[in-house]
Amino acid sequence: MFVEEMDTDTGNVKPLLFEQYQKLIAQLGKRSKDAILPVQIACFTGLRLGEVAGLTWQDVNLEEQYLTVRRSVRYNGATH
């Protein structure tokens, strides 16, 4: 449902509309509630999911309201 938002000529992905974001969160709520927070962080900060997966509490400054991206996690299909 969300893949159709890709511009096949340039390979650029269009940002989700807020309505699409709401549908995505609702769908995740039915399947895996643990996936909601990382997707929310990615959508509202512009981070890639691998960057979100690499975050630790040391990277989050709640008082000053900013995140520091120090690492990115990449899925390796060969080693899982």
CORLIN-V404426 format. One record per residue. N is the residue number from 1. RES is the residue in three letters. SS is DSSP state (H for helix, E for strand, - for the rest). D_CENTER is the distance of its C-alpha to the mean C-alpha in Angstrom with 2 decimals. Layout:
BEGIN
n: (N;N)
res: (RES;RES)
ss: (SS;SS)
d_center: (D_CENTER;D_CENTER)
END
This chain:
BEGIN
n: (1;2;3;4;5;6;7;8;9;10;11;12;13;14;15;16;17;18;19;20;21;22;23;24;25;26;27;28;29;30;31;32;33;34;35;36;37;38;39;40;41;42;43;44;45;46;47;48;49;50;51;52;53;54;55;56;57;58;59;60;61;62;63;64;65;66;67;68;69;70;71;72;73;74;75;76;77;78;79;80)
res: (MET;PHE;VAL;GLU;GLU;MET;ASP;THR;ASP;THR;GLY;ASN;VAL;LYS;PRO;LEU;LEU;PHE;GLU;GLN;TYR;GLN;LYS;LEU;ILE;ALA;GLN;LEU;GLY;LYS;ARG;SER;LYS;ASP;ALA;ILE;LEU;PRO;VAL;GLN;ILE;ALA;CYS;PHE;THR;GLY;LEU;ARG;LEU;GLY;GLU;VAL;ALA;GLY;LEU;THR;TRP;GLN;ASP;VAL;ASN;LEU;GLU;GLU;GLN;TYR;LEU;THR;VAL;ARG;ARG;SER;VAL;ARG;TYR;ASN;GLY;ALA;THR;HIS)
ss: (-;-;H;H;H;E;E;-;-;-;-;E;E;-;-;-;-;H;H;H;H;H;H;H;H;H;H;H;H;H;H;-;-;H;H;H;H;H;H;H;H;H;H;H;H;-;-;-;H;H;H;H;H;-;-;-;H;H;H;E;E;-;-;-;-;E;E;-;-;-;-;-;-;-;-;-;-;-;-;-)
d_center: (16.30;13.29;14.50;17.56;15.88;16.26;19.34;21.24;23.71;21.50;18.45;16.27;13.46;14.07;11.66;11.36;14.34;14.25;16.20;13.77;10.95;13.69;14.60;11.25;11.27;14.96;14.63;12.33;14.96;17.60;16.27;14.25;13.92;12.45;9.09;8.99;8.55;5.48;3.84;6.41;6.03;3.21;5.60;8.51;8.58;7.67;6.36;5.45;4.05;7.83;8.30;6.52;8.62;11.48;11.78;15.04;16.94;18.99;16.19;15.93;18.85;19.15;22.56;21.71;18.18;16.30;14.03;15.31;13.39;16.08;14.66;12.11;12.19;13.09;14.15;17.85;19.21;22.72;22.36;19.47)
END
